[in-house]
Amino acid sequence: MSSAPLFAKVVVFGVGLIGGSFALALKAAGQAGEIVGFGRRIGSLTQALELGIVDRAGFNVGQEVSNADLVLIATPVGKTAEIMARIAPCLGRQTLVTDAGSTKGNVIAAARVHFAARLGQFVPAHPIAGAENSGALAARADLYCHKQIVLTPLPENRPEDIARVGSAWACCGGLVRELTATEHDRIFAAVSHLPHLLSFALVHELTRRDNRELLFGFAASGFRDFTRIAASHPEMWRDICLANRSALLDELDRYQAQLGELRDALQRGDGASLEATFDIARNARREWAESKASE
C-alpha cells in the first residue's frame, strides 16, 4: 500500500522550465497529489496541461491557494511582488510558499511588505539549475537532479517549515543548502549574473557591426561556448540584473579592472603577464571542472 504524498495540493505560478520541471519532478517522485498551474498566457497553461505538467489550470487564486500545502512562485523576479500581493490574503494556515528567484534580497523585501504577519510561511529558495531554453516544452523531471538548491531562510521561519520546503526540493533530486540572502546575492552576482551580462554584451556588440554576417559565419566552438547563455530569456535576465544591480555593479567593476590589466599587458607586448594570467585561470577552471565531475 503506497503512502500518501508529502503534499496533497501544490500550486505553481509559472509553468515554464523552472516551475514545470518542479511539477514534473514532484509527480515523478509521487509526492504531489494534485498540481494546479497559473500562468500569464492561456497558451502556456494549455501546453502545460497537454504535456501533463499540471493537473488543472488555475483561474481563482483565492480558491486554489487557500487549501494548498505548497505554493511555488516560478516567474521572472520582476513579477514576484505582484503574485505575493495576490496570494497573501488567501493563504491557508497550512500553506507554505517558496520561490525560485535568482535574487533574494528584493524577493524578501517584497515578502515583508505583502505577507506581513504571514511572513513565516514564506521560505525563499533558488534552484541552481536551468537552460537557455524556456517555456513548458523545456520542462523536464530531472532538471534538479544533483543540482544545488539554495534556501535563504528568514528569522520568522519555523525550523519545521524550512525542513518541509527543503524536502520538496530534495524530492526533486536537489541538494539543499542554506545561505543568507546577502551571501546568496553576492555569490551569484559573480558566478551567474555577471557571466550572463557579458555573454549578452558580446553578442549584442557583434550584431551592431556592418560585417556581422561574416563574423557569425566564422564563429565556432569558442564563440558557441562563451555565448550559449545569451540565448536565455531576456525578460528574466533583465529582472535579475536590475534586482541585483548593486552586487552586479561591484562585480562588473572588478571585471573591468581585470580587463584593464589585460589591455595594458597587450599594449606593452607583455607575453609573460598574459601567460601567467591564463595559466592561473586554466588551473582554476580545471580544478572546478574536476570537482563537478566527481559530484
C-alpha positions in Angstrom: 0.0 0.0 0.0 1.5 3.3 -1.1 2.0 6.1 1.4 0.2 9.5 1.0 2.2 12.1 -1.0 4.1 14.7 1.0 2.0 17.5 -0.5 -1.7 16.9 -1.2 -2.0 20.0 -3.3 0.7 22.1 -4.9 0.1 25.4 -6.8 2.7 26.6 -9.3 2.8 30.2 -10.6 4.8 30.0 -13.8 4.7 26.6 -15.6 7.7 27.0 -17.8 11.2 25.5 -17.5 11.6 26.1 -13.7 8.0 25.7 -12.4 7.2 23.0 -14.9 10.3 20.9 -14.0 9.4 21.3 -10.3 5.9 20.0 -11.0 7.2 17.1 -13.1 9.8 16.1 -10.6 7.3 16.1 -7.7 4.9 14.0 -9.8 7.7 11.6 -10.7 8.6 11.2 -7.0 4.9 10.6 -6.1 5.0 13.5 -3.7 2.2 15.7 -5.1 -1.4 14.6 -5.0 -2.6 17.4 -7.3 -0.7 20.2 -9.1 -2.6 23.4 -10.2 -0.9 25.8 -12.6 -1.2 29.5 -13.1 0.3 31.4 -16.0 0.3 34.8 -17.7 -0.7 33.3 -21.0 -3.5 30.8 -21.6 -1.4 29.2 -24.3 1.3 28.3 -21.8 -1.2 26.8 -19.4 -2.8 24.8 -22.2 0.6 23.5 -23.2 1.4 22.5 -19.6 -1.9 20.6 -19.4 -1.3 18.8 -22.6 2.2 17.8 -21.5 0.9 16.5 -18.2 2.9 19.1 -16.2 -0.1 20.2 -14.2 -3.4 18.5 -13.5 -5.5 21.6 -13.7 -5.2 25.2 -14.8 -6.0 27.7 -12.0 -8.2 30.7 -12.5 -9.4 31.6 -9.0 -6.3 32.4 -6.9 -8.2 32.5 -3.6 -9.9 29.2 -4.2 -6.7 27.4 -5.2 -4.2 28.9 -2.7 -6.4 28.7 0.5 -6.2 24.9 0.7 -2.8 24.4 -0.9 0.0 22.7 1.0 2.7 24.4 -1.1 2.9 27.3 -3.5 5.9 27.8 -5.8 6.4 31.2 -7.4 8.5 30.5 -10.5 8.0 33.6 -12.6 10.6 36.3 -13.6 11.6 38.0 -10.3 10.1 41.3 -11.5 6.7 39.7 -11.2 7.2 38.1 -7.8 5.9 41.0 -5.7 2.7 41.1 -7.8 2.0 37.5 -7.2 2.7 37.8 -3.5 0.2 40.6 -3.3 -2.4 38.4 -5.0 -1.9 35.3 -2.8 -1.2 36.9 0.6 -4.9 37.4 1.6 -5.7 33.8 0.6 -3.0 31.8 2.4 -4.3 28.9 4.5 -2.7 28.3 7.8 -1.1 25.2 6.4 0.1 26.8 3.2 3.9 27.2 2.7 5.2 29.4 -0.1 8.6 29.2 -1.8 10.1 30.7 -4.9 12.7 30.0 -7.5 14.1 33.5 -7.9 17.7 34.1 -8.8 17.9 37.1 -6.5 16.9 37.0 -2.9 17.2 40.5 -1.3 14.5 42.1 -3.4 12.2 39.0 -3.1 12.5 39.0 0.7 11.8 42.8 0.8 8.6 42.2 -1.2 7.6 39.3 1.0 8.0 41.5 4.1 5.6 44.0 2.6 3.0 41.7 1.2 3.0 38.7 3.6 3.4 40.8 6.8 2.2 38.6 9.7 2.2 35.6 7.4 5.9 36.1 6.5 6.9 33.0 8.4 5.1 30.9 5.8 7.5 32.0 3.0 10.8 30.2 2.7 12.9 31.7 -0.1 14.8 29.4 -2.4 16.8 29.4 -5.6 17.4 26.2 -7.6 20.8 26.4 -9.3 19.6 24.8 -12.5 18.4 26.0 -15.8 18.9 26.0 -19.5 19.0 28.5 -22.4 15.5 27.3 -23.5 12.3 28.4 -21.7 8.7 27.5 -21.6 6.7 24.4 -20.8 8.2 22.4 -23.7 11.7 22.8 -22.0 10.5 21.4 -18.6 11.8 18.0 -17.6 11.6 15.9 -14.4 15.3 15.5 -14.0 16.3 19.2 -14.2 17.1 19.4 -10.5 18.8 16.1 -10.1 22.1 16.5 -8.3 21.8 20.3 -8.6 22.2 22.7 -5.7 19.1 24.3 -4.2 19.8 27.3 -2.0 17.4 28.2 0.8 17.8 31.6 2.4 15.6 31.2 5.4 14.1 34.1 7.4 14.2 34.6 11.1 10.5 34.3 11.1 10.5 30.8 9.6 9.9 27.8 11.8 12.6 25.1 11.6 9.9 22.5 10.6 8.7 24.7 7.7 12.2 25.2 6.4 12.7 21.5 6.5 9.4 20.9 4.7 10.2 23.2 1.9 13.7 21.7 1.7 12.2 18.3 1.5 10.1 19.4 -1.6 13.3 20.4 -3.4 15.0 17.3 -2.2 12.2 15.2 -3.7 13.0 16.8 -7.0 16.6 15.4 -6.7 18.1 18.7 -5.5 21.0 19.1 -3.0 19.7 21.5 -0.4 22.0 24.1 1.1 21.5 27.3 3.1 22.9 30.8 2.7 22.0 34.2 3.9 20.2 36.4 1.3 23.2 38.8 1.2 25.7 35.9 0.7 23.5 34.5 -2.0 23.2 37.7 -4.0 26.9 38.5 -3.8 27.9 35.0 -4.8 25.5 34.8 -7.8 26.3 38.2 -9.0 29.9 36.9 -9.5 29.3 33.4 -10.9 26.0 33.7 -12.7 24.7 37.2 -13.3 28.0 38.7 -14.5 28.6 35.8 -17.0 25.1 36.3 -18.5 25.7 40.1 -18.7 29.0 39.6 -20.5 27.6 37.0 -22.9 24.6 39.2 -23.9 27.0 42.1 -24.3 29.4 40.3 -26.6 26.6 39.1 -28.9 24.9 42.4 -28.9 28.1 44.3 -29.8 28.8 42.0 -32.7 25.3 42.4 -34.1 25.9 46.1 -34.4 28.8 45.7 -36.8 28.5 46.1 -40.5 30.2 42.8 -41.1 28.2 40.9 -38.5 27.2 38.2 -41.1 30.8 37.5 -41.9 31.7 37.4 -38.2 28.9 35.0 -37.3 29.7 32.9 -40.3 33.2 32.1 -38.9 32.2 31.8 -35.3 32.9 28.3 -33.9 33.2 26.4 -30.7 34.8 29.2 -28.6 32.0 31.6 -29.5 29.4 28.9 -29.0 30.6 28.0 -25.5 31.0 31.6 -24.4 27.7 32.8 -25.7 25.4 29.8 -25.1 23.7 31.7 -22.2 23.0 34.7 -24.4 20.1 32.6 -25.7 18.5 32.8 -22.2 15.1 34.5 -21.6 15.6 38.3 -22.0 12.8 39.4 -19.6 14.0 37.1 -16.9 17.6 38.3 -17.1 16.5 42.0 -17.3 14.7 41.5 -14.0 17.6 39.6 -12.4 20.2 42.3 -13.4 18.1 45.1 -12.1 17.1 43.3 -8.8 20.8 42.6 -8.0 22.3 45.7 -9.6 24.4 46.8 -6.5 26.3 43.5 -6.3 26.4 43.1 -10.1 27.9 46.6 -10.5 30.6 45.7 -7.9 31.4 42.6 -9.9 31.4 44.5 -13.2 33.9 47.0 -11.8 36.2 44.1 -10.7 35.9 42.6 -14.2 36.6 45.9 -15.9 39.7 46.2 -13.7 40.9 42.8 -14.9 40.2 43.7 -18.5 42.2 46.9 -17.9 45.2 44.8 -16.7 45.0 42.5 -19.8 44.8 45.5 -22.1 47.8 47.1 -20.5 49.7 43.8 -20.9 48.7 43.6 -24.6 49.7 47.2 -25.2 53.1 46.6 -23.6 53.5 43.3 -25.5 54.0 41.6 -22.2 53.5 38.0 -23.0 54.7 36.8 -19.6 51.9 38.6 -17.8 49.3 37.3 -20.3 50.5 33.8 -19.9 50.6 34.0 -16.1 47.0 35.2 -16.1 45.9 32.5 -18.5 47.7 29.8 -16.5 46.1 30.7 -13.2 42.7 30.8 -14.9 43.2 27.5 -16.7 44.2 25.7 -13.5 41.3 27.1 -11.5 38.9 26.2 -14.3 40.2 22.6 -14.5 40.0 22.2 -10.7 36.4 23.4 -10.7 35.5 21.1 -13.6 37.1 18.1 -11.9 35.3 18.8 -8.6 32.0 19.0 -10.5 32.7 15.8 -12.4 33.2 13.9 -9.1 29.9 15.1 -7.6 
